[in-house]
């Protein structure tokens, strides 16, 4: 994640405007999540895509969401790698016994 955060920071730092204010970035994140939701609804839900709508890729929309999340984290000086590891520990501790493990599964803790 550090490498991704650095890459985004280098891109944003090229511009005088820099990072958007946090609430503007949050609004942008909601827009991107909405675009992802629309694609998922077209592919897996009951809403069909209009014939004039261009084809979009889930992977691109997920990457857009990730880009904006990284922008928000960078603007708030958050190390996403460390935050993610903390969240994984929370899930392991809280939900480790919640579902049935696959017989051949061995957790590596990373």
Order of alpha helices (4+ residues) and beta strands (2+ residues): alpha-alpha-alpha-alpha
